[in-house]
Amino acid sequence: SADKRTEKILIEEIQKAHPEHGIITEETGIINKSNVEKKWIIDPIDGTMNFLNGIPQFAISIGYEEKGEITCGIIFNPIINEMFVAEKGNGAYLNNSRIRVSNKKKIKDALLVTGGPKGASKIKNKIFSEYINVSNNVSNVRKFGSAALDMAYVACGRFDGYWQRELNYWDIAAGIIILKEAGGFVNFFEEDKKNPLNKNIIASNSNIHNELLDLISK
């Protein structure tokens, strides 16, 4: 119910400002399918399980896509009042202060974050073996339960990299532009052509990106 109430408010405000734009949301789905070039991608509460259990690691995530490219985004954690924002060509910010990805140069020294697998996942063993391989080659791996905040934390240098399978587009849409504008790299791998809203993602600083990609690909 909290998800739906939050989503309703966001949809209403976007429609007031841009009634002609399309919207993709976690709870409602696709609104105004006629506009495929300009659309908003909303996750009203990313980290719902954390929210339900009183863990202050969840966020509102909103990305704006134009002609297939995310050009601005916002991720807001209302509990600790942290707002991550970015617009293409204008940099990324946390509460009005410019942010950059970390400058960690070696994968073995990296602090990474990941998520999953979901309870209903059919590739749990693959995800677990991937986790073992990565954790054997880096300093530490964390799991916090909010993909949006994981992306934001890589963008501001708290984590050096992030990877996760079986995500929804709305989980990470805003994070894509925030991380890129903070100097990070983003890759999607093993894309599901039948369902383009399902994503497998790797995001990190430029120094360790290829090494992390190699660990995932093994």
C-alpha positions, 0 to 999 in steps of 0.5 A: 500500500505504501508503494502504491500511495507513493507511486500515485503521488509521483505519477500525478505530479509528473502528469501535471508537469508533462501530461504528454510524457509516457511513464513506466512504474513498478506497480502500475506498469506502462502509462501513456504508451503512445509516447515512447520517446519521452518517458519517466521510469519510477520505482516508488520504493526500491528496497521494499523488504528493507522498508517493511522490516524497518531497515533504513536502506530504501529509496525513491528512484525516478529516471527520465528517458528520451529517445532510448537514453536516460538523461536525468535521474534522482534517487532519494533516501528520505530516512537520512535525507540524502538526494542523489541527482544528475542530468546529462552533461551537468555532473552528479550531486549528493545534496548539492555537492559534486560527487565522483566515483572512487579512484581504486585502481586494483580489483583485489582492493575493491569493496563491491556491492551486489544483490539477489538472488530472488526467492523465485530465481531459476538461476540461483546456483549461477548467481551463487557461484558468480558471487564466490568467484568475485568474492575470492578476487576482491577485498569485500562484498556487501549486500544492502537490498536496494539496487538504486542506493547501491548504484548511488553509493558507487557514484559517490565512491562509497563502493568501488563497484556493483553487479547484479542479475535479474533486475527490473529497469526501474530499479536502476534507471536513475542510477545509470545517469547518476553513475555515468555523470559521476565518472563511472562505467555501466554495462548490461550483459546477457540481455533478455531480448524478449523482456528488455525491462529485465536487466543484468548490470555491472557498474564501477569506476573506470579503473576496475571495470574490465576486471570486474566484467571478466570475473562476471563473464567467467 
